[in-house]
Amino acid sequence: MTDKINATIITDTLEKIVERVGDPTELVYKRLFALHPELEPMFVMDKNGAARGHMLSEALDGIVDFVGERNYSDNLIRSEIVNHANLGVPPEIFATFYNVVAATFKDALGEDWTDEMETAWSGVLDELTATVEERV
């Protein structure tokens, strides 16, 4: 389970991203669609990016809970795996989203991405992936 130090590093990373790029939604989905172009047509009705922004916000809130109290993130992951499967998104691509978020943040922060961030995010991504795999 994630420790308090890593939780602090994850939340600090999120704050730094907002300071650096503002809303990271466009950057995250650009990377996601580059890796999985088959997902982009699913957002054809999302003309202004509001659905993508909402989804990223939910994912980030889930990460904060996941590294913190875990009041709801396990149930969020479980329900979103089902929701996304019903939309045709396989569970392994659902898990990939978290990796896309971390890689996008790493690129956006550039030289400000620290070894501590790398360690914390790698640990959280491993835990998230295991949690997704348990739910499948």
C-alpha positions in Angstrom: 0.0 0.0 0.0 1.2 3.5 -0.8 2.9 5.3 2.1 2.4 8.9 3.3 5.6 10.1 1.7 4.6 8.7 -1.7 1.1 10.1 -1.3 2.6 13.5 -0.7 4.8 13.3 -3.7 1.8 12.3 -5.9 -0.3 15.2 -4.7 2.7 17.6 -5.1 3.1 16.4 -8.6 -0.5 17.2 -9.4 -0.1 20.7 -8.0 3.1 21.2 -10.1 1.3 20.1 -13.2 -1.5 22.6 -12.7 1.1 25.3 -12.1 3.1 24.3 -15.2 0.4 23.6 -17.8 -2.9 24.4 -16.2 -5.5 21.8 -17.3 -3.5 18.8 -18.6 -6.5 17.2 -20.3 -5.5 18.0 -23.9 -2.0 16.7 -23.3 -3.2 13.5 -21.7 -5.7 12.6 -24.4 -3.3 13.6 -27.2 -0.9 10.9 -25.8 -3.7 8.4 -25.2 -5.0 8.8 -28.8 -1.5 8.5 -30.2 -1.1 5.2 -28.4 -4.6 4.0 -28.9 -6.1 5.7 -32.0 -9.1 3.3 -31.8 -10.3 5.2 -28.7 -10.5 8.7 -30.3 -13.8 7.9 -32.2 -15.4 7.2 -28.9 -15.2 11.0 -28.1 -16.7 12.2 -31.4 -19.5 13.9 -29.5 -17.1 15.6 -27.0 -16.6 18.7 -29.2 -15.3 20.9 -26.4 -13.4 18.4 -24.4 -15.7 18.5 -21.4 -16.2 14.7 -21.2 -12.4 14.2 -21.4 -11.8 16.8 -18.7 -14.4 15.2 -16.5 -12.9 11.8 -17.0 -9.4 13.0 -16.2 -10.7 14.8 -13.1 -12.4 11.7 -11.9 -9.2 9.6 -12.5 -7.0 12.2 -10.7 -9.5 12.4 -7.7 -9.4 8.6 -7.7 -5.6 8.6 -7.6 -5.5 11.0 -4.7 -7.9 8.8 -2.8 -6.0 5.6 -3.8 -2.7 7.0 -2.4 -4.6 8.4 0.7 -7.5 7.0 2.6 -8.9 4.7 0.0 -12.5 5.6 0.9 -13.8 5.0 -2.6 -11.0 4.4 -5.2 -11.2 0.6 -5.2 -15.0 0.8 -5.9 -14.4 3.6 -8.5 -11.9 1.4 -10.3 -14.2 -1.6 -10.2 -17.2 0.3 -11.5 -15.2 2.2 -14.2 -13.8 -1.1 -15.5 -17.4 -2.3 -16.1 -18.5 1.1 -17.5 -15.6 1.2 -19.9 -16.0 -2.5 -20.9 -19.6 -1.7 -21.8 -18.3 1.0 -24.1 -15.9 -1.4 -25.7 -12.7 -0.4 -23.8 -10.9 -3.6 -22.7 -9.6 -3.6 -19.0 -6.0 -3.6 -20.1 -6.5 -0.3 -21.9 -8.3 1.1 -18.9 -5.2 0.4 -16.8 -3.0 2.0 -19.5 -4.8 5.3 -18.9 -3.0 5.8 -15.5 0.4 5.1 -17.2 -0.5 7.7 -19.9 -1.3 10.3 -17.2 2.0 9.7 -15.5 4.1 9.8 -18.7 2.3 13.0 -19.7 3.1 14.6 -16.4 6.7 13.4 -16.6 7.1 15.0 -20.0 5.3 18.2 -19.0 7.6 18.6 -15.9 10.7 17.8 -17.8 13.8 18.5 -15.7 11.5 19.2 -12.7 10.5 15.5 -12.7 12.5 14.1 -9.8 13.8 10.6 -8.9 11.4 10.7 -6.0 8.5 11.4 -8.3 9.6 8.5 -10.6 9.7 6.1 -7.6 6.4 7.3 -6.2 4.5 7.2 -9.5 6.0 3.8 -10.4 4.9 2.4 -7.2 1.4 3.8 -7.5 1.1 2.6 -11.1 2.1 -0.9 -10.1 -0.6 -0.9 -7.4 -3.2 0.5 -9.7 -2.4 -2.0 -12.4 -2.6 -4.8 -9.8 -5.9 -3.4 -8.6 -7.3 -3.3 -12.1 -6.1 -6.9 -12.8 -7.8 -8.1 -9.6 -11.0 -6.7 -10.8 -10.9 -8.3 -14.2 
